Amino acid sequence: MLHEKIAIKTEGSLDASLTLYLWDHSEEIPIQKRPLILILPGGGYHFLSDRESEPIALRFMAMGFHTAILRYSVAPARFPVALKETALAVSHLYEHAAQYQIDQNRIFVMGFSAGGHLAASYGAYWNNPLLGQMTDCRAEMLRPAGLLLCYPVISSNPAIRHEGSIRELLGDSWQDEELLKKVSIEKQIHPQMPPAFLWNTMQDDTVPPENSLVLVQAYMKQGIPIEYHLYEKGGHGLSLASALTDNIQHQCVEESCQNWVYLAEKWLRRQ
């Protein structure tokens, strides 16, 4: 395995970094290029969860994917700092695809909770001038092949939003109507959105499952491919939903949800 950590910096960044977990080339293995999954851990935009970082990277690496973790800036950094860092991370992966033996056409972005909001935001804004001016890449090179959104924050609608994430993302401007619309991803869907895979649980009392439902509906209106799995049991922040990523309160093991990883792998193979 090749392991590398790279600083990611834009205006307003706070010690952001990109950590790579890459398959090394072997003469015994004929695979020349591999897809890559860029992982954005959750944490409500005020910290970054270790449970949704390296365990995820290693699990998907074991399936044959290159992986990378973006430890993006959180509060007091505000929108759109983390979004710009995501674009810089994707740009770096594209620009070094030959060196890293990455399939340029199969760079996926995966996010958990607030990281899911960031991943969905990137899916909505990848071709926005806000990001295109930051890199030397052509706009189409910044488009992810797909999004994997795990119990994501999506909406700023007061009826279903995770208010803590919205407050941390926007700071003192968190009630500004124009900004709230910009960060409510179901309102930003356009025909060039990448396909998506989503999952969450009915029992999630932190980020209501309606966040995913409104995104599914918005995708369907545009005719964009989306796969959605709603599990009956399990709270928020399950990660792998196994003992490997259980939390210190022992709240994050739910056997009925553990197959999301296999469903995601099947979805990835089809893209």
WOJO-V823339 format. One line per field, one symbol per residue. psi: psi as a letter, one per 20 degrees, with the letter a starting at -180 (. if undefined). A space follows every 50 residues. Layout:
psi = ???
This chain:
psi = pppqppppprpiqnlqqpppnqpqpphioiphqqqqoppoqajkjirpph hkehhgghghhiijqqrqponrpapjqrpkghghhgghgggggghkgggi lpohjloqppqpdhhhggghghhhjhjphhhhihriqqghiipqhrpooo lqpgqjphhirnhgggghhicijijphgghhhjnhiijprijqqqqpqqa qhjojgopihghghggggghhikppqpppoqgrpaqkhcijrhhkqriil ikoohiihjhghhggggghi.
